Amino acid sequence: MRSDCSRCNTPQALPSARCRRRGARLVIASYIQASHAIVSTSAHQRVRTGRASAPPGTRSDATDPLVSIVSAPGKLTILASGPETSAAAARCSASLYWRSSWMSPARLRSLPGLPRKLYRRSQALRQQREERRFRTRLRPDQDAPELLLSPHWDDAVLDCFALLDSERELKVVNVFAGVPSPGKLTPWDAITGATDSAARARERIAEDTVALARTGRQPVNLALLDAQYRADPQALRLHELDSALAAEVPVASRLYVPAGIGAHPDHVFVRRYGRMLLRFGMPVTLYADLPYCIFHGWPHWVDGEDRDPARNVNAYWELFLGAVEEMPPLESAEIVHLDEARRQAKLAAMRCYRTQYPSLNYGARVVLGDPAIHGFEVRWELRPRGPQPHCAAA
């Protein structure tokens, strides 16, 4: 018995009535059009399948006892086999469409054999849609204080000590400063000697207060959770940060955000938020992120050392900054060389983070403690691109 698919009018082999009642949803992804969607079969095509053998020249990714996914050059196909249906059942050439309510990021990652390329593309499409709809409540005002967004409690001191230790009007906001639920312990907290992540978060809040007080600053802590405490590190939305920030600091004359070197998800998210505010007329400056930015040392144009032909730090930084369209030339950065007094003051402030500094300093390697490392800070002013939309009403 055959019928036409209700979505694409393609002839389909129908499984038995029992299969239709008890069947599982099948998902077919096309490599050719994977940038747009995931395919799901209609109700009458829900079939219970067994494993199918891969045809010659193909690769089988069947790890689910109900579904066999066979990939061939240019396409993915799901084959159905077993006593209840034929191998032709569940083939569908339906038009691709997006099931946003069903295909959550966690669900996408759990599907057997799903290409990473498809997941990354789906994330990019979601972000593009979110950015088109985004409107900020944070207003630019040249008479307001500058705003330094620190993803975590120690980033402001590590990366922007020269700004903190100055006379400029500057507010420090710790973005991911929420305290997680008690009774959990994340890998990083365990590495730093904690036994409970909630208790460790409260310790870090106290440490940051002491460290910033050395420069006469008092932080604003937002209640957003660090990536290590979120169920899905990619689930945070721009409007959540914007609402939380505007409630504490409604105006600013400039925004300082991390460059995202090293691709820490929290740093990249705050950088993305800064890039969005640049479109609304807010001056935005990126700052290089320690310790991630010095995994291969400082570039020769930062520390003034002789150029090493076997060590291209620019190439490493470009891995993380190349996609930032508003980025000026890499070597046009503002380079701050701290004098001896400021280096000592910065080192003392970094050591206030007693639960983090030993691990961030890489133990006996003494990375952050090296004045040739913490004695430099690097910043770039982003350049606006295209027309600027209007801010949302306060």
N, C-alpha and C positions, 0 to 999 in steps of 0.2 A: 504494500500500500504506500502511495506517495502523496505528498501535498506540497503546497508552496509556502515558503517562509513568509510570515506576515510582515517582516521588515524589508525584505529585498526581492520577494517574488521568485526566489530561487527554488527549484524543485528539491525536496528533502525526503529522505527515507525516514518514515515514522517508526519509532520504537513501539513496543507493546504498551497497552493501557496501564499495566502495572508499572512500567518504567516511567510513564508520564506522571503518574501519581507520586512516585517515590524518588523521582530523578533529582540530580544535583545540577546546579547552574554551571554551565561551561563558559570559559572565557577564551576567546581567540584574539591574539594580538598579531597584527601585521607589521613586520619590520618596515615595509614600504611607507605605511601611513601611521606608524606608531607615535609620531609627533603630535597626533591629534586626539587619540582616543583609545579606549579599550572596547572590545566587542563583547556583548553578552547575548546569548541566544534567547529567543522568545520562549514563552511558557511551554508550548507544545514540543520544544526541542530539549527540554530538561531530561536527560537520560542518565541512567546508572551505567557506568562503563567499567570495563576492566582494562588491563594493560594492553597496549597495542604495540606490535613490533614495528620498528622503523623501516621504511622502504630503503632500498639501496641508495647511497649517497646522502643520507640524512642522518641527523643525530637525535636520539631520543632522550628527553629530559623527564621521563615519567618517574616521579617519586611519590605521587598521590595514587593510592589504589583505585580511586574513582576516575582519574583522568590521565590520559597519556598525551603529552605535548611533544610533537615531533617538529624539529626545525630543519628547514632546507634553505638553500640560498634564496634570500629575498622574502621569506615568509615564515610564519609559524602556523602549524595546523594541529588541531586536536583530533585524534582518532579514537573512535569508540569500538570496543571489541568485547567478546565474551558471549556467554550463552543467551543473553537477553536482547542483544541487538547486533546488527552487522557492523563491519568496519566502516561502512559509508555513513552511518548515523553520526550526527553531530558535526558534519562538515557544513560550514555556513559561510557564504560570501556576503554577509550583511554589511550595510554601510556602517562605518565606524561612528561611534558616538561616545560621549563622555558620561560616565556614571559617577559624578562627584560624591554623591551621598554614600555610595557603596564602596568605591575604590579609595579608601583612606590610605595615607602613606604606609601605615603599619601593615595593611592588607596587601598592598602592592609588594612590599618586601617579602611577605610570607609566601607568595605564589611560587610554586616550583618552576625553576628555569626561566623566570622572568628576566629579560635583559636589563642590566643596569642603565643602559642608554635610555630605555623607555621610562624608567623611574625618574632619571634626571630631567628628561624632557617634560614629564608631567609636572615636576616641581617648578621648572622654569615657566611653564604656561600658567600655573597657579599664581606665581609671583608677579608675572606680567599683568594678569587680571587684577590682582590686589593693588598694584601700583597705579594702574589707570584710575581706580576708584578712590585712591587715598586722598584725603584732605587733612591738613594739620591744624591743630588748635594753638600751636606755639607760634607766636608772632615775632617777626624781626623788629628790633627797635635799637637804633644806634646809640641811644642813651642808656640802655639797660646793661647789666653786667654780662660778661662772657660766660659761656656754659661749657664745662668740661664733663663729658660723658665717660665715665669709667665703667667698663663692663662688670668688673669685679672689684672687691674691696681694695686690692693692692695696685691696680693698673695705673691710677693717677700718679702715685709716687714713683713707680718704676719708669714710666714713660714721659712724664710731664713735670718733673720736679722743678725745672726752671720757671715754669708758669706758676706753680704753687708758691715758690719762694720769690715772689715779686710783689710789687705794689698795685698791680692791676686788679680791677674789680672782676672777680671770678668766683663762680659757684661750682661746686663739685657734686655731681650726682652719680651715685653707685646704682647702676641700672638693675643688675640681677642680684639684689640684696635681700630677697625673701628667705625666710627660714623654713626648711622642709619639715614634713611631719616627723615626729620622733620615732625611734625604733628602726631606722634604716642606716646603712653605711655604704657609701659609694666607693669605687676603687680609688679615686684620688684622695678622698678623705682617709681611707685606710693607709695609703702610702705615706701620708703625712702624720700618721700615728693616732688618728682619731678612733673612737669606738662607737660614736653616734654622730650622724651628720647634722642633726638639729643642734646638738650641743656645740659642734665645731663651728657652725654658722654663727652662733651667738658669740663665740670666742673671736671670730674674725671681725665681727662688727666692733667689738671692743678694741681690738688691735688697730683697726683702721682709724678709729676716733683718736687714739693716742698718736698715731703716725701723722695724721693731718694736722693735729693741734700743734705740732712742731713748726708748721708753716703758718699758723694762725687761721687755718681753715676748718670749717665744720661741715661734714658731708650731709647730703640728703639721700636717704636710702629708699629706693622704690621696692615694692613688695613682689616684683617678678622673680621667678625662680631661675637659678643657674641651670645651664644645660644638663649638668650631671644629675640634677634633681627632677627634670621634666621627663614624663613618660615618652614623649617624642620631642627630641631637641629641635626639630624643624617646625613644630606646630605653632609657634608664637606668631602673632600677626602684628603688622605695623601699627594699627590703630590702638592696640593694647598698650604698647609703649608710649604712643603719643598722648593718650588719655591720662595715663599715670604721670607722665612728665609734666604736661600742661597744668595738671591739678596742683603741682608743687611749684613749678617755675613757668609762668604764662608767657614771659617775654625774654628775649636774649639778643645781644648784639652780634654774637658769633658762637659757633658750635665747634667744639673739638671732639673728634671721634677717632677710634682706632683704625689703622690702615688694614687690619685683617691679615697681616703677614703671618703665615702659619695655619690659616683657615680654621681657627677656633670658631665654632658656630656662634657663640655669643658675640665675639668681636666682629665677625662678618655681618651679623644681623644689625648691630649698632652702626656699622659703616653704611649698610644699606639704608637705614633710617636717616642718617646724615645726608646721604646722596639725595633722598627724597626731599628733605628740607631745603637743599640747595635749589631745587626747582621752584620753591616758593619764596625765593629771594633771601634766604638766610645764608650769610657767609659761613663756609664750612672748611675746616682744616683737618687733615689726617695726621695722625702721629704714629711713628713706627712702634711696634709692639715688642717690648722685651718680655721674656727671653727669646721668643720665637724668631725675631728678626736677626739674631746673631748666631743662629745655628752654624753658619759658615763664616762667622766673624763680620765685622763692619766692612763695607766696600772701601776701596782705597780712597775714594773721593770724600769719605766721611772722616776717617781717622788719620788721613794724610800719610799712611804708610806706602811703601813702594808697591806698585801693582804686581800681583802674582798671576802670570799667564795661566796657571793651572787652577785658579780659584776665581770664578766669575760669580760674585754675589748678586750682581745686577740680574743675572738670569734667574736666580732663585727668587728674588723679590718680584720679578715680572710674572712668575707663576701665579701670584696672588693679586697683583695689581694690574695686570694686563687687560682685564675685562672692565676696569673702572674707566668709563669713557671720559669722565671729567678730570682725569688725572693729568697733571702737567708732566713734562719730561722728568724722568726719575732723578737725574742729577741736578735739577733746578731746585731741589729741596732746601729749606732753611735748616742749617746745621748749627746746633747749640753745643758749644764746647764748655763744659762746666769748669770753673777754676777750682783750685785746691780746696778752698773753704766750702764751696757748694758741693763738691764731691764728698767731702767728709759729712756734711749735713745730710746729703741724700743717702749715704750708706747707713747713717744712724737711723734715719726714718725707715729704710727698708728692713732693718733688723727689728723694728717694732712688730713686724709681722712674724712673730716667733714660730707660729705653726706652719708657715709657708716658706719662709726664707731658706731653711736648710735644703729643702727639696728643689726649690727654684734655683738655688745656687749650685745644684748638681754636686752636693757633698764636697769631697776632697778636690774636685776640679776647680772650685771657686770661680764660677763664671760671673755671676752678678756682682760679686765682691771685688772683681778686678776693675781698678779705675779706668783701664783702657776700654772697658765695656760700659760701665754705668756713667762714665764721664761724658758720653755723647747722647744727644737727643735729636731726632730728625722729624721734620714736619713738612707737609705739602699743603698749599692752599688750592682747593678744587676750583675748576673753572666751569661756570654755568654753560649749559648747552640747550639750545632751543628756547621756545617761548615759555614763560613762567606762569603757572596757574595761580589762582587766588587762594588765600588761606581760608579755612572754614571760619564761620562766625564764632566768636568767643561765647 
